Amino acid sequence: MVKILMKHRRHIFMNVDVKSDAILSLFVFIFTIASGLIPSISSILTGKVFDLLANILTMEKDELLSQLTVKSMSLMALGAATIPVMWLSISAWMSIGETQSFRIRRTILLSYLKKPMEWFDENDQLLGDFVQMHRCVEEVRSGSAEASAITFQNFVAIIALVCTSFYYSWSLTLIILCSSPLLIVLAAFFSRMIENFTKLENDETGIAAQSLTWSMNAAQLVKLYCTQDFEIKKFKEIVIRCNDYFINAWFYVSANTSILRFLSLAMFVQGFWFGSTMIKKNKMSVDQVITCFSSCLMLGSILNTTLPQIVLLQKAHVGLNRVQDFLEDKSEMATDRDRQTSINLDNVPISISFDAISFCYPSRPDDMVLKNISMNFDPNKTTFIVGKSGSGKSTMSNLLLKFYNGYNGCIKVNGVNVQSIDRHWITKNVTLVEQKCTLFNDTLRNNLLIGLSHISAAEDVDSRLQEACRFALLDNVIEKLPSGLDTKVGSGGVSLSGGQQQRVALARAYLRDTPVVILDEAISALDARNRRQLMENIRIWTRSKTAIILTHELNQILPSDFLYLMENGQIKEEGYQNELIENVESTFCKFFHLQNSNRESESLTTISSTTERSSSEKFIQTQCRKDATEVQEKLSKDLESSSSGSYTAEETVGTVKSNETLGSDIETHLKSTGNEDAEPIEITPLKTIICRMLRTVRYRKTLLLGVISAIIAGIANPVFSFTFSYLLDGIVPKVDGVGSSHYLLKWSVIVLCVAFTDGISTFLKSFSLGFVSENWIMDLRNKAMESITNKELEWFYKDENKSSELAALVLNDLRDLRSLISEFISAMSTFIVVSLAGLIWALTTGWKLSLVCIAMFPLIILFSAIYGSILQRYETTYKTTVADLENCVYEIMLGIKTIRCLQLEQHFIQRYSVLEARMKHIGRKRAIATGFGIAITTALVMCIEAILFYYGLKLVFIGEYTTMKMFKTFTLLLFTIMTCTSLINQIPDVTRGQRAASRIFRILDESDRFLEDSDEHGRTRGIPKNNSIKSIITINNLQFHYPSAESSNVFNRLNLQIADNQTVAVVAESGSGKSTLLYLLTRLYKVDFNSIFIDGTDINEWQLTSLRNLIAIVEQKPTLFEGSIRKNLIYGNKLEIMDMDIYDVLKQVGIFDFVTSLPNGIDTNVDTSLLSGGQAQRICIARALLRKSKILILDECTSALDAESAFVIQNLVKSGLPGVLTIAITHSEPMMRACGNVIVLQDGETAQQGTFDELYKPGNELHRIVIAHA
């Protein structure tokens, strides 16, 4: 009931604050009323002008001309007064819309920051909903700004006009408006239908945005698995549904418009009969009738201009409901329960205990993840948690950090129930480093300093940063980056390897230096050498901390370390490492020996804790400094150059500062967060867009029908005006039958026919052009999807190609192009054909009056050009700032867990506020420019009307024109002027459409440059089973560098030969190009000819799909989508896959028991956010095996696996897949031993190649990589 009542209270102005917006609201109220009264005043003054015609025979000519001058000047004065009134009114309304949109956007931002983690887990359309949500915000802004301004002004004008008409003749007014009830009923019906279909279209648009965003984020998987056509087809099916819903909605919009137009024109017929009769009976004067008709005619015109705005208001209402459903979600306030009083535990050693904890994730209520778990973590000690993938290890940290609630049992910190401790105190004192690291789109320096809880002196920050870089072994990485610490990482920047990202995350944790540290597989992606060195550093760093390390690398555990072994959500074993190993029956002992069964290196278990620490001390004090000395000067210089780049991260979201209160220092720090230095978007000329549309649009016959109907509808206006002028002439009693019953009957029937023709042509124009425009938009969306999906991988890493921004462009901004066909083409065709005809007709009818009007045209053209150029600049800049703002929120949404862990809420709010301030500045300028343009347009029309009134009536008074001639010429000229102003009013919509067209054409036109060369005529024949060629893969003098780092070669004359049916390990240090080899073998990046051969054929001469089908890849970072396990397993597979095939590979990778234990087995939907890294990795391995490719490449495929699961995969590799070449890119020594051949890379070249036993000798590179050096 409460929710229903809340929905009833929803309206598009619900975000207006009466107190803070009081002055703005007062401006809106005053100037809206003033603007609304202008048409009424104009109609009164117009009636006064035409009343002079009744006195033409009784008054002297000089007196007539004198009064004509006064009354015409009064109209011109009204036009001049319109400028400030209309300007302030429109600008104030747009400011209201902008203010509301900023409040809604900020509320959405804070809602994302406050929503519990289970909300993110359960929302499977997160990315699509994000894109659609911000489109809804824009629709609310538009509805509460321009649309509301025009609607409320028109509402005031309608009331004023009705009152004016009633004042002069209530009876005539009632006769004219007798069809109003029918109009209201029809409008209500059509509005309901329009709103329903608009909501359905919005829902489908969100799904389409989700599909596009996922395919971009998973571009590498899509290409490797050759599923471009599948993703394109899926997207097209969704877009077709969007198209259907819009066309249904547009049908009702068109019907509503046409019926309203017919009835509003036809209602004057009965009025003329009644008015003429009243004049003949001397019960009404000409002045009264003309004023009534002028008022009602304006009222009908105003209703026609109001209807499109009502459609925008309906869309705004639908958008508001979607936004409010998100904001009023009951889960939003779930984190408010964390706001208890903080308990003072500062500077006290922290102990943590889990007592009988049982828990299941809200999105998986039937899957108990933890079952009566009890653990204790003592201060100043390192405690390990080990266990199989999916055993519940990571869930422990999630509960401690209060990401989830609803568990049974008690978690205590120093004996205090964690439920009684403020969550912000928890995250301030606990640092979590996960296997999946989140780096934000910023410089490396800012990614490191972002975790600091305060900004101390610059020297302290410099020193701490240098220590952190040495601690995390980042020195050499920084040396190789193009701009050192100032190198941008993430979107549009350098892409770091998995191991490098983990080191950045550890350096960030080191800088935070919290008393509790939780490392969840935090060094799993590093090579053995760096892993051991970093583990030594971690031990020394955490001596005085409560350290919890979740790992499957059992060799990291020292004899004196206490550990818990988890299995199926329970504590299987606990104790000291040496005690558990001595117990040969213990599970840990079995796992340990299983993991080390292939190792012949020195066991860390033989090293005492004291010796280990002594070695670590030496490393910290000597080795790190040795490496750091070479980059010390560079680091210091980097730090000094931008020591202001560090950020604060206050504790609570509740203490949000508005952008007005932000210090200048913060704005300086965050100045680089926008696209200030980005190249401005080159706007495509309107002529080019129209020509391209005419070339590419489908349904050209329907477009022609729409244009012809638009011309007919346009002609109907002057024809109606022409016939209307005869009725006007019949109002004034004349001789020769003018004004007789027969005369009125004839012209009344003609007027009705014209009105009916106008209504039919209006419907055909509106629906036909709307139908064509929506289908063109659908085609552009589909072409954009095809173009994006088939781009080279390099394209996706460019800063201007962010997935969220392009999804908004394709699904949201392209809607602005609809008006190009549905409105602008209509107005332009009408202007060209009808206005020329009208002008010619007017010139033949009354050339003197026509020339006066034509003399005004240069002024209109000049103003239109200036107005258009100014508004285009502001509109383009505004949309760019909107994209920056939305990208910031998108980054927050994706990195929400890291943001909460590091307490970065306030940092991102401040960063958002700077972007918001920039957008407000542009928004104010845009509002002023738009208001000025509309005001000048209205004033120009009124002033031109006043001039024509004066000169036309003067010609009548001096006897050169008859009344009929004047009316004919004037109505024709007035229509021409209104056609010009309708084009000017299209400028805001056209400029928005131009920007969208410019960006989408950029994507489509750059296809040749960035499009993957599929080489359709290349080799498609696979590799035969009995291959006579010695080497299946041959690499000759391969040189390669990434396009973003041309000065740094990854490979430098690499030579390599790999035979068929082998198992080969590719080994090198982290970041040395192992994964790059995968990209090159599959042509994800271009390579020179004669560099890489597969089965004797240059890979550039292979047909791309055939090449990639030949190679099955398991990526280092598992990529799955929201769908069933079955769909994920058979994704991109062209073979006929039976259930038994699926079960076989699930058994091979050791995940069969987990999958079959799920409620629906392989048909259970995957919750990608809750699968453990090991579970996701094994599903990806199974997916690759199902492809049955000739070459299998495993990129660190066991990095997230426990000992037992890793042993299964290692045995799978060791036994070898029949007829398959298996290449394992690995840091794991057991995986190296499982492979029959090992290739060692160093400095971009092949350092060694042979068996593990041959190469694993002191002095060899492999030995150096595997064994840590002091």
Buried (B, 14 or more C-beta within 10 A) or exposed (E): EEEEEEEEEBEBBBBBEEEEBEEBBEBBEBBBBBBBBBBBBBBBBBBBBBBBBBEBEEBEEEEBBEBBEEBBEBBBBBBEBBBEBBBBBBBBBBBBBBBBBBBBBBBBBBBBBBBBBBBBBBBBBBBBBBBBBBBBBBBBBBBBBBBBBBBBBBBBBBBBBBEBBBBBBEBBBBBBBEBBEEBEEBBEEBBEBBBBBBBBBBBBBBBBBBBBBBBBBBBBBBBBBBBBEBBBEBBBEBBBBBBBBBBBBBBBBBBBBBBBBBBBBBBBBBBBBBBBEBBEEEEBBBBBBBBBBBBBBBBBBBBBBBBBBBBBBBBBBBBBBBBBEBBBBEBBEBBEEBEEEBBEBEEEBBBBBBBEBBBBBBBBEEBBBBBBBBBBBBBBBBBBBBBBBBBBBBBBBBBBBBBBBEBEBBBBBBEEEBBEBBBBBBBBBBBBBBBBBBBBBBBBBBBBBBBBBEBEEEEEBBBBBBBBBBBBBBBBBBEEBBBBBBBBBBBBBBBBBBBBBBBBBBBBBBBBBBBBBBBBBBBBBBBBBBBBBBBBBBBBBBEEBBBBBBBBBBBBBBBBBBBBBBBBBBBBBBBBBBBBBEEEEBBBBEBBBBBBEBBEEEEBBEBEEEEBBEBBEEBBEEBBEEBBEEBBEBBBEBBEEBBBBBBBBBBBBEEBBEBEEBEEEBBEBBEBBBBEEEEEBEBBEBEBBBEBBEEEBEBEEBBEBBBBBBBBBBBBBBBBBBBBBBBBBBBBEBEEEBBBEEBBEBBBEBBBBBBBBBBBBBBBBBBBBBBBBBBBBBBBBBBBBBBBBBBBBBBBBBBBBBBBBBBBBBBBBBBBBBBBBBBBBBBBBBBEBBBEBBBEBBBEBBEEBBEBBBEBBEEBEEBBEEBBEBBBBBBBBBBBBBBBBBBBBBBBBBBBBBBBBBBBBBBBBBBBBBBBBBBBEBBBBBBBBBBBBBBBBBBBBBBBBBBBBBBBBBBBBEEEBEBBBBBBBBBBBBBBBBBBBBBBBBBBBBBBBBBBBBBBBEBBEEBEEBEBEBBEEBBEEEBEEEBEBEBBBBBBEBBBBBEBBEEEBBBBEBEBBBBBBBBBBBBBBBBBBBBBBBBBBBBBBEBEEEBBBBBBBBBBBBBBBBBBBBBBBBBBBBBBBBEBBBBBBBBBBEEEBEEEBBBBBBBBBBBBEBBEEBEEBBEBBBBBBBBBBBBBBBBBBBBBBBBBBBBBBBBBBBBBBBBBBBBBBBEBBBEBBEBBBBBBBBBBBBBBBBBBBBBBBBEBBBBBBBEBEEBBEEEBBBBBBBBBEE
